[in-house]
Amino acid sequence: MAFSYGGLQSLQTLVFYTTSFSINMLTPNHLLPLVLFTNCLCDNVKSNLANWAIKFNIPHNALNSLLLILRQVPGLETLPKDSRKLLNTRKLKETNNLTTIDPGLYFHFGLTSAIQQHFLKYSICNVDVLKIVVGIDGLPISKSSSSQLWPILGYIRPYYDSVFPIGIYWGHQKSQGSNLKDLEQFVLEANHLLVNGITDTKGITVKVEINGFSMDSPAKSFILKVKGHAGFDSYTRCLEEGEYLKSDLFPFNIQLNSKKIP
């Protein structure tokens, strides 16, 4: 028997239909069919209730209250008490690729898996090198707290409109330390791909190249651990410190002035 939980009316119908049964009305010969019916009904309700909660984005506290009410209905006593059990929410320690990085968390989606998904979406022919562009930036996700995300995104040229996530850091502060552990998994995987390449769907090994990084000035200074764009001598391509004369900056070593700055 299938039920639809598209709204409150269907939910009320389920409760009314279920409570219309009375165990006292049944003889012992009917107990076994009753048990089978009850188990089937409970499993059916559990599955449809979970789908209903996900479809309509029901808050967990509201779903917990609803489960306590439904558990009082004959035949639904075995429904879980908690919404996390109903929705099979995985515990933090059971989530793969999730790393605790002080003071937040980092999840690594993977560059290799993203490229393999790209092979399934786009037919790549006569391409010797996959040129990947990587972008890193931070953004706030809440007005009431300092909660923020630092995603590592990428795309393969020339498919600039097909951006995929490589990794994402979340925390109430930026990741601490000079080693930037949230980039460690990405760097290790990228180095492996640069050396060994990747195999496409036809079994052909294709070279991988990091074609560029896209970051604004604050993100660049944070990733490279250099001065911000508003600081003195903050330009990362400068060869010397230089001297100010009024509002203009002049190179201190005249000989270096003739050299071409990369």
N, C-alpha and C positions, 0 to 999 in steps of 0.2 A: 504494500500500500504506500503510495507516494503522496507527500504533502508539499504544498508550496508555501514558502514563507516570504512572500513579497511585501508584507506589511503586517500591521497589528491585527487586522480582521482575520487573516488566515491563522494567526497565532491563537486568537481567541477561539476559533473553530476547532483547533486541535485540542485545546484544553477541555472544551465542552464535550467533544466527541470521546475523549479518553475517560473523563469522569463519569460518563453514562454507563460504564461497566461496573458491575458489582460482583466481587468474588463469591459472596454468599449465594448468589443466584445459580452458581455452577455446581455440578455434582463432582465427586472425586474422579470420575472418568474423563472429565473435562480439564483436569489440572495440567496434564502434560501438554495438550494443545495450548493451554493458557500460558504456560511457561515459554513455549516456543514463540507464541504470538507476542508476549511481553518483550522477549529478547530482540525479536525482529523489529518491534515498534520502537524500542529504545535506541537501537543502532540506527534506524531510519531517521528518527528525530535528531539524534546527535549529529549525523552527517548533514542533514538539511539545515539544522540550526547553526552549524559552523559556517556553511555557505552563506546563509542569511546575514550573519554577523559580519563577515568579510565584505559582502556585496554592499551593505548599507553602512559600513564603517561604524559599527556599534561600539561605544566605549567599553572597556573591560569591566569597569565598576557597574555599569548598567547590565552587562551580560551576566555578571556574577549574581546580581539580585534576581534576574530572571531565572537562572538555574536553580536557585534556592526555592523559588515558587514552583517550578516544574517538577522538582524532586518530590514534592508533596502529592503529586498526581499518581494514582495507582498505575503501575506499569513503567513509571519513569524514575523509580527510586535509585537506579544505578547510573543516572546521569552524573557527570563529574560536578564537583562543587565549584571548581575554579575555571575561569575562562581560558587560562593558559593550557590546562589539560584538554579542554574541548578543542582548542585550535591547534594543539600539538606544537605549542611555542617551544622552540629549542632553548636550552639554557646557554648562558654565555660561554661556558667551557666546552660546549658541544659544537660551537660554530667554528668551522674551518677557516683558516687564513686570517683570523682575528688576533691581533697582537696588542697587548697593553703597553702603551708608550706614554710615559709620564709627561703631562698630566691628563692624557686622554687615551683614545683607542684608534687603532689603524687596521683597516680591512684591505687586503690585497686581492683584487680581482684577477690580476695576471695579464701580462702583455702577450704571452704566448697564446692563451685561450682567446684573447680578443682578435689576434691576427687570424687564428683558425676560423673564428666566426666570420671574419671578413671574407675568407676564401669561399664560404658557403653562400654569402650574399652577392659577391661580385666575382665574375669570371675574369681571372687575370691570365692573360696570354702574352708570351714573349716579353716577360718582365724578368730581368736579371737581378734587380735590387729593389727591395721594398723600402721606400723612404718614409720614415715615420717622424711626425712632428709631435712634440710633447708640450703640453701646457700645464702650468701650475699656478694656482691663485687661491686666495683665501676669501671667504665670504661669511658674514654673520647670518645665522638662521633664526634668531630670536631677538625681539626688541626688549624683552624683560630680563635677559641674562646675557652673559658674554659667550654663550654657546656659539661655536663656529666650525666651519668645515674647510678643509684644505684638500681639494680633489686633485689627483694627477690624471689628466685626460690626454688623449692622443687621437690622431687620425693618420691615415695613409694617403700620401699624395697620389693622385689629384682629388681624392674623395674627401674634400674638406667638410662636406655636409654630413659625413658619417663618423661622428665622434664617439669614442668608446671610453669607458672608465678603466683606468689601470690600477688605481688605488685611491683610498680616501681616508683622511685623518679627521677625527672629531675630538673636540675638547673645549673646555672653558678658557684655555689659554693655548698659545702656540706650543708646539713640541719643544722641549727644553734640551739643552746640550748642544755641543758643537758638531756632533757626529750625525745628527738628523737621522735617527733610526727609522723614521717613517719612510725614508727614501732608500733604506738599505735593501729591502726585498726587490724594489724596482731596479736598482743599480745592478744587483747580482744577476737578475733575470735578463736585463738588457745586455750585460757583458757576455752572457752565455749565447744570446742570439746573435750578437755581433761577430762572435768567433765561429759559431757552428751553423748559423743560418736556421731556417725553418723549412719543414717539408709541407708542400701544398697537398691538395686533395688527389693529385695525380701521382704523388710519390716523388715529385721533383723538389730538390733542395734549392731554396731561394735565399740569397743573401739579404741581410737586414742592415739598415743604416739609420742612425738617428740623424735626421736631416736638419733639425733645429729645435730650439726651445722657445716657447712663447710665454713671457712673463712680464708683468708691469714692474715698475721700479721698486716699489716696496717688497714685492714677492722676490724679485731678483736679489736685493740686498739681504733678505732673510735667508734665502737658500744658499747664497754664496758666502754668507757671514762677512759682509763688507759694510761700509758706511752707507747710510741712506742717501737718496738722491739730493737731499737738501744739505748734506754735510760738506765740509771743506775737503777737497781732493777726493771726491767720491766717484769720479769717473773711472771705471774699471780698466779702460784702455790707455790711461795716462802712463807715460814712461818716467816722469819726474814730478816733483811737488810743485815747482813753479813759484813765482813771486807776484804779489798784487801791486799794481800801480794805479792808485785811485780805484776805479771800478773795473779795471781790465786786468787779466791774468797773463803774465809773460813767462816763458820758460827760463829757468835759472841758468841752465847749461845751453849756451848758444849752439854748440856742436850738435846736440840732439835735435835741435829745431829743424835741421835739414833732413832728418830721417823720416821716412814714411811711417806714420802710425798705423798699425794694422786695424 
